[in-house]
């Protein structure tokens, strides 16, 4: 892999320079909530890749898990999260998530988020691996409700939002501290430098590395790749969560069929119309990795269906209006007919290694949300913990930055360490068909680094991806910049998956099908490393 701090060459003397005290990269739940919690103390700017609503948060259907129900408690939530995490959760992070979750959600409600109610009381549903009904929802558009609430607050607070700003790389000063970013401003088709006292990465996941994903087009892992190039540590990159139930119809996208449907009683059926989860502990509400592999195995014998009609026609249309309308557009009335489903890439349990306060190994660089990893999700995220993760740890990042306010200084253009630019790869003409490479990459990841993995397939993937990387040199084009990041991250996932010779949570090796206690540790990888290292949390 070419060892460079930067994806493309740039000349600082040719670029416009902008400054802000706090720079938030990403406009999902984590980025927005962090900005809201900081704007009273700092001049805060949000840079977002497309429009402010384009990320994963807006697409989240099922709900947000929080221990606010009368028969629930943070202790129960803690226990369920630990159990789902397959022995790899950071206990301290999980306790913070469960205990701080209620106050963050109550603040969200005060900001205007409207969740479904029954008899004027919050209505909680149950999802996979939860022992209690603790998932708050807004029909099947919970993420959209949260996103709209936070966006409205961001604009009310006067926080600057710069849309269509693709963050390419992080900048560091001569003391090796992060001091800003290089950005491609798509509105002007120009590179820009943004300087800041503090940079918060909240850029989301990398679902687009796979052929089938529930994630929107923007999720190409750009923040993760930029952090890696800058020298940040990445952790647990082998742990990818595959959602069990995405719409599986020719010509249709991998549209998420919310787990909340199974929480309300929907059943999985095989091609003969029989329930095949009946003998599996937890049945349709077993942990996601278990259900996804069961569906994957059953699909060898024919299509798999989710029967939502059993909960009643009126309830289907009232509880899941978005899913109902989308499936109907593709010719399936879910209120009367089982819908064909299959697994799809959904969530990254790993990410940029951070401590409990969201600090990375690089000074002045924080991360929160899906792009960050403190071990809270372990090897398999508990359903509907992702939105809560974004809220809780974004608020903690904000508090940590406030506590360090006196130590922060505003960088200047002359502070940027230009010696790093000597490592920029020379740009060579490439005859690669980059769109074909992108499609090949997704096929390789799905077929060889997907739900079921083995050494032979992983080695083949590594060789193919390495060949592409050696020949690839991106131009100043969003699609090409994305592909550069995707090639880097796909190889890191393969490297981490090869190193972990066991099966645990979202990482399943058919050549090592058992969970092994000696692997109850977290993988860590950093630019320049020749191998994956491991730590205990």
N, C-alpha and C positions, 0 to 999 in steps of 0.2 A: 504493500500500500504506500503510495506517495506520502511522504512525511512532511506536511505543510500546515502552517497556521491558517492559511487562507485558501479558499476554493478557487478564486480568480485573482489576477493581478489588478492592482489599483495604484494610483498616484495621488497622495494626499494633497499635493499642490493644485490638483485639478478639481477637487471636490468641495462643495458647499458644506460648511460646518454648522451644526445646530447644537444647542445645549439645553439641558433640563436637569433638575436635581435628581429625580428618580425616573428611570426609564423602565416601563413595563412592556414586555414583549409578549403579545397574545391578548385576545379579548374574550376568552371563555370565563367560566365561573371564577377560576383562580386569579387570573389577571385583573378582572374587573373588581373583585372583592379586595384584592391587595391595594389597588389604586384608590378605592373608596376609603379604605382605612388609613391611607397615607396623605391624602390630598389636603387635609387641614394643617399639616405640618410642613409639607414639601411641595414645591412646584413639580407636578407629576404629569408625565406624558405616556400615552399608550400607543405603541406601534402595532398594527395588525396587518396580516398578510393580504387579506382581501377586505370585504366589508366587516363591520363590527359583529355581525350576527352569523358569520360563515363557519364557525368552528363546531367542535363536537358537542358542546353544551346544549346548543339549540336543538340538536337531534336526539338528546336523551329522552326516552319515553317513559320508562317505568316509574321512577320516583327517586326520592332521597331518603336514605335510611337514617333514622334518628330515634333515640330512646325517649320519646315523649308520651307514649301511650300509658294508660293507667297501670296496666299489668306488666310493664316493661321497666328496664333500668339500664344504665350504662354498663353495669356488670354483665347482664345478659348479652348486650350488644358486643361487649369485649369478648366474651366466650365464643359467640358465633363467628366473629371475625377471625379469631385464632384458629378455630376448628377448620374453617374454609381455607385458611392460608397454608395448610399442609405442612405445619411444623417450621415454617420459615418467617413468620411474622416477627417484627420488632415489637416486643411487648410494651415498651414505653410509648412508642408511637401509637399503638392501638388503644392504649388507655387514654391518651390525650384525645384521640379521635372520638372515642365513645363519651368521654366526660365533657369535652368542650363542644361537642356537636349540638346539644340542645340549645345553648345560648346563641350559637351562630345561626341556627335555623330560626329561633325566635326573633333575632334581629332581622333576618331576611323577611319574615312575615311583617315586621314593623315597617320595613321599607316598601311593602305593598304586595309581596308575593301572595297569590290567592291559591290555596290548596283546597282540594275537594273536602266537603264536610257532609256528615250525616247527623241530622237533628241538631244542627248548629255546633257540632263538635268535629274536630279534625278526624278525617276518615283514614285509617291505616290499613294497608293490605300487606300480604306476606309474599315473599319471593324466596328463591332457592337458598337453602341452608340457613334460613332464619328460623329461630325457635318461637318468635313472637311476630305479631302483626305490627311492624314498625316502619313501613315504607309509605311516606307521604307522597301524594300524587296530585297532578292537575290533569284529569282525564289521562290521555296517553301523550301529553305534550308538556311534561314536567320541566324538562330542560329549557324549553322555549319560554315557559312562564318565569323561570328563574333568570334566564338571560335578559328578557325584556325588563324585568324589575331592576336588575343591576345596571343595564344600559341607561335606563331612565335616570337612575341615581348618579351615574357618571356624568351625564350631561347637566343635571341639576347642580352638581358640584363644580362645574366649569373645568373639568379635567380635559386636557387637550387629547384628541383622538386623531391619529394619522392613519387613514385607511390606505390599502394598496401599497404598503411599505413592506417589502420582503427583506427580512434581516438575513444577511449573508454570513457575516462573521463577527466575532467579538474582538474588540481592541484592548490591548494591555499597555500600561505605562512602563517606564523604565525600572520600576520596582516590582514588576510582574503582577500588578493589580489591574483588574478589569476597569476600564475607564470609558467604555462606550461600544458602539457597533458600526459596522459598515452596512449600509442599507441600499437596496435597489428601489427607488421611488418609481413605481410603475406609472404614476400619473404624469411624470415628466420624462420617463425612460432614462433616468440619470442615477448615478451612484451618489450617496450622501454619507457624511460622517455625523453621527449623533454622539455627543459626549454626555456623561452623567456621573454623579457621585456614586450611584448604585444602579445596577442592572438586575432586574427580576425576570427570569425566564419562566413563562407560563404558556408555552407554545404547543402544548398538547402532545398527541401520540403519533403513531407511524403506521396506521392501518393500511395506507395506500401501498405499502410494500408487498401486499398480498393481493392475489387475483380476486378473491371474494372478501369483502369487508363491509361492515355496517358504517364505517367512518366516511365523512364527506371528503371531497377532492383535495382539500387543503392539508390533510394530515400526512405529510411526507417526512416528518421527523426533522424539520429544518433546525429547530432550536437544539435538539439533541446532537446533531452533527456539528453545529457551530461550537457547542460547548466542548465536544470531543477534540476538535481541531485546536481549540484554545488551551487544551491541557486538563480539562475537567475529567474527573473519574466518572465512569458509567457503571451501574450496578445491576445485576440480575437481568441482563438483556435476553437471556434465553426464555424467560417466562412471558409468553404471549397468551392472552386469554381469547379463546374462540367461543363466541356466543353460540349456543346450541340452535337457536331458531331464527334464521333469516329466510325471507321469501325466496323460494327456489323455483323460478319459472323462466323459460326461454325468453330472452329479450327484456326481462325485468331486472332492476338493480337488486343488490343484496339488502333489501329493505328489512330493518329490524322488526321482528314480531316480539313485542315486549315480553319479558319474563313474567310481568304482572299478569299476563293472560293465564299462565300456568298457576300463578298464585291465586287466581280467581276460580280455578278448577279445570282449565283446558287440559286435554290429554294428548299424548303422543301415540300415533298409530302407525303400524307398518303397512306394507302394500296389500296385506290381506285384511286390513281393518282391525288388527289386533293390537292391544296395548303391550308394548315390549319393555316398559320400565317397571312393570308391576313387581318383579322380584328383586329389584335393585333398591337398597336402603335409601329412603327419601323419595323414591319413585320420580315423578316428573319434577320434584323440587329438590333433587340431589344437587350437590355442588356443580357448577357450570362445566368444569372439566370432565366430570363423570358423565353428565348428560350428553355433552358434545361427542365424546368417544362412543357412547352407546348408539347415538344416531348415526355416526360415521360407519360403525360396524353394520348397522341394520341396512344402510343404504346400498351395501353390496348385494342385497337381495331384492332391491327395488326401492321405489320412492317412499319417503317418510312424510307423514302428515301431522299437523296440529289441529285437533278438533276443538274449536272455541265455541261452536254452536251449542255444546252441552250446558253452557251457563245461561242460555236463554237469549232469544233474538233481541229483545228490548235492552237487556243489560249489555250485550255486545255493542250495540250501536251507541248506547249512552256512555259506557265506560271506555270504549276504544274507538272513538270516532275517526281519528287519523288513520289507524290501521285499517279500519273498515273501508274508508274511502279509497285508500291506496290500493288495497287488494281488489276492490270492486273495479277499479280502473284497469286492472289486468285480468278481469273476467272471473274473479272468485268472490262470491258472497260468503264471507266468513261467518255470518249469522246462521247460515244453513248448510255450508259445505266445508269440510276439512281443507286446510290450505297446505300446499307442499312446502316443506321447509328443509333447511340444511344448515350446518355450522358456517360461520363466517368470522374472520378476524375482527376483534372488538376492542381490546384494551391491552396496553403494555403495563405489566406489573413492575418491570424494571424502569430504569431511567437514569437521570443525572444524580449521582450519589450526593445526598444531603444529610445533614444532621437534623436533630429535632427542630431546630430553629430555621431550617431551610437554607443553611449556609453550605456552599460547595467548598471544594479544596482550593478555589481561587478567591482571593480577597475581593470584596465588593460585588460578588456574583451570588445571587440567590436563585432558587428554583422552587416552584410549587405546582400542584396539579399533576396531570398525567405525565408530563415530561420529567418529573422529579421522582426520586426513589429514596425513601427513608426506611423501607421495609414494612410499611403499614399493611400492605396487601399480601405480603408473603409470596407464595408460589401460585396463589389463585385468589383473586379478589372476590370478596363477598358481594353479592348483588346489591346495587344501589348505594354502595359506599363511595363511589367515585365523586359524585357531586359534593358529598359531605367532606371528603378529603380536600377538594378544592377550596371550600369555605374555611375549614378549620386551619389548614396549614398556611393559607394565604394570610389569615389574620395573625398567625404567629410570626410569619415573615415580617409583616408590617410592624408588629410590636418590637421585634428585634432591631429593625432598622431605626425605629424611633429611639430606642435605648442607646444606639451608637451614634446618634445625630452629631454630637460634639466632635467626634473623631473624623467625620466625613469632610472631604475637601472637593472643590469643583475643579476638574481637570481642564487643561488647555490643550490646544492642538499640538503645541510643541512638546507636550508630555508623552505623546504616543511613541512607543518603542518601534521605530522604523527598521531596526536591525532584523526584525522578524520577517520583513518583506523579502529578504534575500532568499527565503525558503519557498517563495511562490513558484509553482511549477511553470515551466515555459509552455506557452500555448502552441500546440501543434495542430496542423490540419488533420482531421480525423474523418475517415470515410464511413464511420459508424452511422447507421440509421438509428438515431437516438429514440425515436418513438418505438421502433421495434425492440430496441434494447430495454426500454421501460416495460413493455409487455412481456418480454422474455423474463425479466427480473421477477415480475409478479408471478409468472407461471412457476419459475424455479422455487421461489419461496413457498408457494402453496403446495407444490408437489413434494418437495424435499425437506422443507423446514416448517412444515405445517403441524397438523394435529397429531400425526404419527411420524416419528423421526427414527433414523438409524445411521450408523457410521458411514455406510456406503453412500447413502443419499446425501448426507451432509458434506462428505468429501467431494462428491460430484458438484454439488452446489458451490462449494468454495472455489473449485477450479474454474467453473463457468463464470462466476462473478468476478474472480480475479482477472480473468482474461478481458472482460469488459472494462474493468477499472483501469487496466494498463493502457488501453486504447482511448480512454475517454478524457476529453478536455472540454469543459463547458464554456459556452459563450454567455454574453449578457442577455439571457433570456430566462424567464421564470421557469419554464418547463425543463430547461437544461440544468439550471441550478438545483431544481428539485431532484433531478436524476442523479446528480453528483452526490447529494445527501443520501439518497436511497441506496446507491451503490456502497457508500461507506457503512451505513447502518446495517444493511443486509449481511455484509461480511462479519460485522461484529456479533450479530445474532448467531450466525453460523459458528463462529469461533467459540462463543460461550456455550452453545448447544453441544458442540463436539466435546468440550472439556467436561461437561457434567454427565458422568456415566451412571445415571440412575433415572428413574421416572418420578416426578413430583409435581403435583398441580398441573399448570399449563404446559409443562415440559414432559413429553412422553417419548421414551426411547424403546422401540420394540426389541432392540438388542440388549437393553437393560431395563426390563419391565417392572422391576421392584423398586420401592423406595428404600434407600440405604441411609442409615443414621450417620455414617461418616460424611455424607454430603449435606448434612443439615447446617449449611453455611452459605454465605452470599458471595457470588462471583463479582469481581471488580476488574475493569479493564480501562487502560489509559493510553493515549497516543504514545507510540514508541515502545509499548510493552510487547515482548515477544510471546508472552503466554498470559493466560487468565490467572489472576491470583484470587485468594479466598479470605474472607474475614468472618468473624462471629460478632453478632450484635447483641 
